[in-house]
Amino acid sequence: MPKREDIHKVLIIGSGPILIGQAAEFDYSGTQACKALRQLGYEIVLVNSNPATIMTDPGMADRTYLEPLNAEMLEKIIGKERPDAVLPNLGGQNGLNLTLELYKKGVLEKYGVKILGVQADAIERG
């Protein structure tokens, strides 16, 4: 896939704490995505509530926020960082649900944030 020139900064939503049925695979895939996107020249903003992941290691993202994964906190971070896009799939179902909530509240439209990897109506359909 060629690099999108309309996107410079990407917000990645982490999966938070390890849960039954949602384990380390999200941490691994998120880590690989951070590496690949940074190699392509994208600036990465990572939000995760779990400090005990490889994803939150120094150097994995340009900026890392260890904050609760909720719509209010994500809106504050989006307002501060102004990402061009959000990549929710790496946060598992929680990341998808939070992105849908931000979409429905108009937060993504307000700040001009595109959703990568999935469409909002597909998240809603489940």
N, C-alpha and C positions, 0 to 999 in steps of 0.2 A: 504494500500500500504506500503510495507516495505521501510525502509530508504535506500536511495542510498548511498553506501559507496564511490562512485567516485565523489560525490558532497559535498562540505563543505561550500561554500559561494554562496549565491543566490542574484542576483540583481533583485529587484522588481521595475517595472516602474509604477508610480502612474498615475492617470487619469488627473491630472492638475485641472484647475478651473471647477466648476460645469457649465454644459451647458444644454440647452434644449435637452432632450432625453438621457442625460448622467448625472445622478444626483448622489445622495449620496450612491446608491447601490455599486458603485465601491469603495468608501471610506470604507464602512462597510465590503465588501468582502476582501479588501486589509488588513484591520486591523485584521480580523480573520485569514487570511493567514499568516501574520507576526507572530501572536501569536502561531499558530500551528507549523510553521516551526522552530521557536525558541525553542519550547518545544521539538522538535525532535533533537535539537542540531545543526541546521544549523545557520551559521552566515548570517545576513540579511543586505543588503545594499539597501536602499530605495532612489529613485529619484522621486521627485514630485515638480511641480512648484507652488503648492497651499499650503501655510502655514496654512490655515484655515481648516485643515482636522484632523480627529482623527488619521489618519495614520502617520502623522508627529509629533505626541506627543512624548516627550522624553520617552525612554524605549521601544518604539514599534519596533524599528530596532536597530541593533548594530551601524550603521552609517546612517545618513539621510542627503541627499543633497537637498536643496531648490534651484533648478536651472531650467533654461528654459528646456523644454522637446523638444530637437532637437537632431539629430544624432551627431552633432559635440560635444555637451556637454556630451552626453552619451559615446561617444568614449573616451573622456578625463577621465571620471569616471571609465570606464572599464579598461583603461590603468593603472590608479592609484590603483584601488581596486583588480583587477584580479579575478573577480568572476568565479566560475566554470560553472554557469548557469544563464540564465535570465528567469524570469517568466513575460511574457508580457500581459497576458489576464486580469490582474487586472487593467490595464491602459485603458481598453476599446479599441475602434478602433484606437485611437491615439497610444497606447502602442503597438498594433499589427503592425501598419504601421511603426513605428519607428524601431521595431525589424526586420521587413522585409528589411528596408533600410540598417540597419547595416549588415544584412546577405548578401545582394546583393553587398555591398561595400567591403566585405571580412573582416570586423572588427571582427565578431564573430569567424571566422576561425583563424584569426591572433592571437587572444588571447585565443583560445581554449574554447570558451564559448558555452555551449549547450543551446538549446531552450527547455524549459519545457512547457508541457500542450498543445502544438500545433506544427504542422510542418510548415516550411516556405512555402512550396508549397500550403498548405491549406490556409494560410493567403493570398497568391497571388490570389488564385481562388475566394476568398471572401466568 
